[in-house]
Amino acid sequence: MAAVLKQKPTLPDDSIATIHRGLFGKVQLVRCSGAHTSAGRDEIAPRLHFSLPLVGSFVCHAAQTEVLADPSTLLCTQAGESYRISHPHGGDRSLVLIPSTHLLDHLSERATHAGLAQSRRTLIAPARAQLLAYMLYVDSETSGDGLAADECLLQFFEMLALGDTEVRTTSDDPLVRKTLDYVHNTAESLLTLKNIAAALGVRASHLTHSFAQRTGQPLYRYVMTLRLSRALHRLATSDEELTDLALDLGFSSHSHFSAVFKSRYGISPSQARRRFGRADRDVSPVARSLEINWRPLCAARGGPSRVHWGDGI
């Protein structure tokens, strides 16, 4: 079966906005159009931060490794790390969450912030972390309410520091890279093991074993987590029928989608939609209430960095 290429997400511009700033840190929304696929200039992170793609993906090049960040991934970048960003699969819209010094001091007293102070880690985005991030992004309960947003941010970082998180092993293995390229460029409905193996010209058993061995995660689980992460974004940003959404994402039926979604997130798709409310907007209510302006990013990565560090926390 010939692959049906999925349209790459092309976002309107390259910009950044701070959507929350409080006692426990700040949250920024980054929009990159993906117009330039090659890696940009070197950037150095002055502070620890976490990147959670909401839609699309990007590759972070650091320390002779390449890490793909997509909606199923939570990428941790340590203070002082040098990195470059590229967009081989189109643009991305991502949240960047930056813990404050106050919060890190608080966590260090409880658990030496073990989950935050290790070397670069690519985490399988915990389901609760995704829900908390979307609450900061779109939930009407946090609209204009700095206290509610601060509580969400505190829970987010406490969960990473004190809870169990799964590390996704990074790999520059050619087969893994080809697999990820295929997954991110092919319609979800065609992402079966048989189709992926045929497209790559390898046996299905070999692909399954190699992907799990080199990434620490079975291929079927990676694809399912990615589908559910994309479903979460579409539930928060559109009013499309749940059955249409489920079939478009490769689920066999609405009931199958609902069962798998609830198993991961603890709530049904319809509950998630009601919880987030309509969110067909680019900036969260928090950003609007603070009247924070978008700052431009250089599309060629030769100008301002992906994360804005000018306003302290």
PyMOL commands that set and color helices and strands:
alter all, ss='L'
color gray80, all
select helices_A, chain A and resi 101-111+127-138+140-142+146-162+174-185+188-190+193-200+204-215+219-237+242-248+254-265+269-276+285-290
alter helices_A, ss='H'
color red, helices_A
select strands_A, chain A and resi 15-22+25-32+43-44+49-56+58-62+65-69+73-77+82-86+92-99+121-124+295-296
alter strands_A, ss='S'
color yellow, strands_A
deselect
rebuild
show_as cartoon
